[in-house]
């Protein structure tokens, strides 16, 4: 049975389901969703707000990477949307609060490309410390410049990691295995791995490190956290990497630090403004500066990582559609659910206020609906109760649940 779209944003059928996947996601994502009976449409590039609103007409699932912005305006004009997958680590491209208020589950891939980002960081640390960028340029220009000037081993040098999450901590382990001394700074309490040392302040880390690398998340509070003052606090002749978010670094201040010689190298994979699709023009103040590696946001762009991300996020979307599972959702209460035990599964997202569970069960009782299993989870302002019921659920029972003032979204899975 399907309850149908009784009131806007509150109840919808789960079949047939349409999915729109943007930004050239890995084919594995399409395969997983299609195998679940979902109609999948793929699009190569990103979309702006108006394009996305038009494209989401009648679409239940959206898959994006980092260029497409799922804003409050898009969400408000996409009443059929029930789930969005960020095929990336970050979710700052999604208005998570607005999505939650409208009952749209959001998922990401917090671990799938960690190793790829770490390996790029290690490659850049070695390349910049050995001045491989300069030597490569000289050779292509026909100049044989065999010299050890300015080239160093990374063994024994100090790596300062800002942001000790999944990527920062794994980078810590690998860098230490290569003989580096590791220090880190994080605003949250983090367990130091191996022989890594936690620094009490950011300035202490900057004054200690030969190489500084940023691995912070995309929260708004991190915007512009690294500028002229921070570059001025770094050791003379040090190296800087940013493989996290473009908006956290003042690129003009970085250019000044490089041109002045305070920094001897940099590796930058993310930028404040990035082209929307492959082949678009790119400009940056950091172009054509010696011993600077510029890469087009490819930290997680390995075939292995993209396959793993496509698999991980697509499975989360599939399980949400089929079973109502919100496990690892970044904006809704988390429930890990398997196949329904009854004839129907009723997934009720509601405001987290006292008495809602009792009211839901009272409506089931009033309409003669027998409960076979039930799970409840809350998160902030929202609660999520999933109930497996025996045969006999009626449209009147569904209508009664929809009429509850606390109801945000109701799905009946047959």
C-alpha positions, 0 to 999 in steps of 0.5 A: 500500500502507498499513502500518496501525497496527502499534504505537501512535504508530509507523505509520499509514495516510495515507488516508483522512485526516481533518482538524479545523479549529478557531477559524473558520479561513479557508475557503481552508484547507478548500478546499485540504485538501478538494481533496487528498481530505482529509475536513475538519470545521470548528468555530467556537470553541476547545476545552478539553483534554477536548473536544479529546481526544474530537474528535481520535479518529481525526483525523490533522490539526489546525488551530488558532489561538491559543486552543486548547492542544495540551498533552502530555495531548492529544497523548498521548491522540491516537494518530492525530494526525500533523500540526498547523497553527498558523494564526498566527505563534506556536506557544506554544499547542502543546507542540512537544517532546511533539509531536516525540517522538510524530512529530507535525509542527507548522507555522505561518505566520511571515510571512503576517500580518506586514504586517497587524500592522505596519499596525495598529501604525502606525495606533495610533502615529498615533492615540495621538500625535494623541490621536484617541481622546480627540477621538473620545470628546469628539465622541460625547459632544457636546463640541467640543474643537478643540485642539492640546494634546498632539497631535504629528506622528510625523515626527521622533519616536523609535520604540523597537522591542523584538524585531526579527524579521519584524514589528519589522524591517518596522515599522522600515522603514515608520516610517522612511519616515514620518519617524520615528527608529528604534531597536531592541533584540533579544537576538539579532544582527539586521541593522539596516535602513535608518537604524535604530540598535541599542541596547546595552541595553533601558534605553538604548532606553527612555530614548531612545524617544517610543513603545515597541512590543513585538514579542517571541515567545511563549517562556517566558523572555519572560513578565513581561519588561515591568513597573513598572521598565521603565515607570519607565525610559520617557520622561515622556509617552511611548506604549506598544504591545503587539501581541506576547503578553499575558503579557509585560506586567504590565497592572497596572503599565501601568495605574499608569503611565497613571493617574499620567501617566507614559505618555500613551497605550497600544495593547494588542492582546493580554492575559494572559487572553483570551476563547475565542470571539467575543462572550464577556465581556472585562475588563481593568484597562486599560478606560476609561482615556483615550487607550488603544486596546484591540483584541481580538487583531486584529493579524493579523485582516485578510481578506488575512492570514487568507487568506494564513495559511489558504493557507500552513499548509494547503499545509504540512499537505497536502504533509506528508500527500501527500509527507512534506514537513516543509519549514518544520516548527517541530519536526521535521527539515526535508525539502522533498519533491515527488512520489515517484519510486518506487512507494512512499515510506517516511518514517521518523522516528527517534532521532538516534543513530549507525547508523540510516541504515545499519540502515534500508538494511540492512533494505531490502537484507535484504528485497529492496527497491530504493532509487531515492532517499533524503534524510536530515535531522536536528534535535536528538534526531530524524532523518528519512529519506525513501526512495523505493523500487521496487515490491515493498516487503513487510509484512515490510520494514515490520515490520522497520523498525517493530521498530527501537528508534530508530523514532519513527514510520513512514509508507508513502506509496503 
